[in-house]
Amino acid sequence: PMMIVRKDMMITSAVARNSPIGGLIAKRCPNVTNDHYIMAAFLCQERLKEDKSYWKKYIEALPKKMFSLPYRYPPDAGAEVLKNTYAGFFIGTRTLNAIR
């Protein structure tokens, strides 16, 4: 192998789901089962912790702004969840541009 990464150094869906924010989402929004949303909430929470986050170095390496969504992200994915968010706006814009 080229590189080995210890499991405790990986942010996985399980890490996000088992975090305080993941537990809160599971409790208050049981219909949100998509790991992408839970991971996004986890990363936002960790970014807000600043120096207190175990993941500080990783969070600092992430882009500060989102310029695109994954190529295969379905246009209707999470429309209700993403309503009134930048990602929701971006999905709508990309869909309109694709139609034109």
URDARA-V846799 format. One record per residue. N is the residue number from 1. PHI is phi in whole degrees, 0 to 359 (NA if undefined). BURIAL is # if it has 9 or more other C-alpha atoms within 8 Angstrom, else .. D_FIRST is the distance of its C-alpha to the first C-alpha in Angstrom with 2 decimals. Layout:
# URDARA-V846799
N/PHI/BURIAL/D_FIRST ; N/PHI/BURIAL/D_FIRST
This chain:
# URDARA-V846799
1/NA/./0.00 ; 2/287/./3.79 ; 3/206/./5.52 ; 4/241/./6.95 ; 5/247/./10.49 ; 6/297/./13.18 ; 7/299/./15.38 ; 8/288/./18.40 ; 9/255/./17.09 ; 10/249/./16.95 ; 11/270/./20.18 ; 12/248/./20.38 ; 13/301/#/23.47 ; 14/295/./24.17 ; 15/299/./24.25 ; 16/295/#/26.66 ; 17/294/#/28.77 ; 18/272/./29.13 ; 19/280/#/30.18 ; 20/304/./33.91 ; 21/290/#/34.07 ; 22/297/#/32.22 ; 23/295/#/34.78 ; 24/295/#/37.60 ; 25/297/#/36.57 ; 26/299/#/36.35 ; 27/284/./39.77 ; 28/267/./41.64 ; 29/226/./40.02 ; 30/298/./38.96 ; 31/282/./38.95 ; 32/273/#/36.02 ; 33/245/./33.08 ; 34/289/./30.86 ; 35/298/./27.75 ; 36/297/./27.89 ; 37/292/#/31.25 ; 38/293/#/30.26 ; 39/296/#/27.15 ; 40/298/./29.45 ; 41/296/#/32.00 ; 42/299/#/29.49 ; 43/295/#/28.25 ; 44/297/./31.92 ; 45/298/#/32.82 ; 46/293/#/30.08 ; 47/298/#/31.17 ; 48/292/./34.71 ; 49/288/./33.77 ; 50/52/./32.89 ; 51/294/./32.26 ; 52/276/./32.38 ; 53/280/#/29.29 ; 54/299/./26.16 ; 55/263/./24.38 ; 56/310/#/26.54 ; 57/297/./23.97 ; 58/294/./22.19 ; 59/300/#/25.66 ; 60/296/./26.78 ; 61/280/./24.02 ; 62/285/./25.28 ; 63/297/./28.02 ; 64/281/./31.52 ; 65/233/./32.92 ; 66/263/./31.82 ; 67/257/./32.57 ; 68/202/./31.40 ; 69/255/#/30.27 ; 70/308/./27.44 ; 71/307/./28.60 ; 72/266/./29.10 ; 73/296/./30.74 ; 74/296/./33.91 ; 75/303/#/37.12 ; 76/262/./38.66 ; 77/295/./35.68 ; 78/63/./36.94 ; 79/308/#/40.07 ; 80/290/./42.05 ; 81/294/./39.37 ; 82/271/#/38.74 ; 83/305/./42.47 ; 84/66/./43.66 ; 85/243/./40.20 ; 86/299/./38.68 ; 87/298/./36.14 ; 88/298/#/39.08 ; 89/298/#/40.98 ; 90/296/#/38.09 ; 91/300/#/37.68 ; 92/299/#/41.43 ; 93/295/./41.49 ; 94/296/#/38.69 ; 95/295/#/40.54 ; 96/297/./43.80 ; 97/295/./42.35 ; 98/291/./40.87 ; 99/286/./44.32 ; 100/292/./46.16
